[in-house]
Amino acid sequence: MGNIRVVHIGCGGPAIDDDQVHPDSLPAFLTSEKFSVTCLTCLDEITDRSEIELAEYLNQ
């Protein structure tokens, strides 16, 4: 099983560090009612889940 990559659609870069998201234990910002995270790449504040894309990748 791999990790989840969180990509900010606005800039195309990773929204958070890939090591922070695993399918068995999603971070609070993905599961909480109030969604807010700062993009790791462009530093924009992401407040809508539709602004991110989740993709699973396998660890090598």
Rosetta blueprint (number, residue, H / E / L):
1 M L
2 G L
3 N E
4 I E
5 R E
6 V E
7 V E
8 H E
9 I L
10 G L
11 C L
12 G L
13 G L
14 P E
15 A L
16 I L
17 D L
18 D H
19 D H
20 Q H
21 V L
22 H E
23 P L
24 D L
25 S E
26 L L
27 P L
28 A H
29 F H
30 L H
31 T H
32 S L
33 E L
34 K L
35 F L
36 S L
37 V E
38 T E
39 C L
40 L L
41 T L
42 C L
43 L L
44 D L
45 E E
46 I E
47 T L
48 D L
49 R H
50 S H
51 E H
52 I E
53 E E
54 L E
55 A E
56 E E
57 Y E
58 L L
59 N L
60 Q L
